[in-house]
């Protein structure tokens, strides 16, 4: 049985997709088992404390000069 030249790319794509799906499925099935043998990673939780901006407020950000005029990045795209 020979694959016609017109269909070879599709057969190759299907083969690679199936192989990747098998590997991903096997890893998904083994993931809970791997957590049993090793220590489970701790949950990462965002820090709820407010950021102290007083220490950064006294430091002025450097400004790049382009063609004699100071360059200020546009942080609000709707404003020109």
C-alpha positions in Angstrom: 0.0 0.0 0.0 1.6 3.3 -1.1 0.4 6.7 -0.1 -0.2 9.0 -3.0 2.1 12.0 -3.2 -0.9 14.4 -2.8 -1.8 12.9 0.6 1.7 12.6 2.1 1.7 15.9 3.9 -1.7 15.2 5.4 -0.6 11.8 6.6 2.5 13.2 8.1 0.5 15.9 9.9 -1.9 13.4 11.2 0.9 11.1 12.4 2.7 13.9 14.3 -0.6 15.1 15.8 -1.5 11.6 17.1 2.0 11.1 18.5 1.9 14.4 20.4 -1.6 13.6 21.7 -0.4 10.2 23.0 2.6 11.8 24.7 0.5 14.5 26.3 -2.1 12.0 27.4 0.5 9.8 29.0 2.0 12.7 30.9 -1.4 13.8 32.0 -2.2 10.4 33.4 1.2 10.1 35.1 1.1 13.6 36.7 -1.0 12.6 39.7 1.3 9.6 40.3 4.4 11.7 40.2 3.0 14.0 42.8 2.6 11.1 45.2 6.2 10.1 45.0 7.6 13.6 45.3 6.4 16.5 47.3 3.5 18.4 45.8 4.3 22.0 44.9 2.9 24.6 47.2 0.2 26.9 45.9 1.5 30.3 44.9 -0.6 33.1 46.3 -0.3 36.7 45.3 0.9 39.1 48.0 -2.0 41.1 49.3 0.1 43.9 50.9 0.0 47.3 49.2 3.0 48.5 47.3 5.0 51.2 49.1 5.4 53.8 46.3 7.0 56.4 48.5 10.5 55.0 48.1 10.1 55.0 44.3 8.5 58.4 44.1 11.6 60.3 44.8 13.6 58.7 42.0 12.8 60.2 38.7 12.7 58.0 35.7 15.3 58.6 33.1 14.0 60.2 29.8 15.5 59.3 26.5 16.1 62.3 24.2 15.3 61.9 20.5 16.0 64.7 18.1 16.2 67.4 20.8 12.8 66.7 22.3 12.4 64.5 25.3 10.8 61.1 24.6 7.9 60.2 26.8 6.3 56.8 26.2 2.6 56.9 25.4 1.0 54.9 28.2 -2.5 55.8 27.1 -2.9 54.7 23.5 -6.2 56.6 23.0 -4.5 59.9 23.8 -2.3 61.3 21.2 
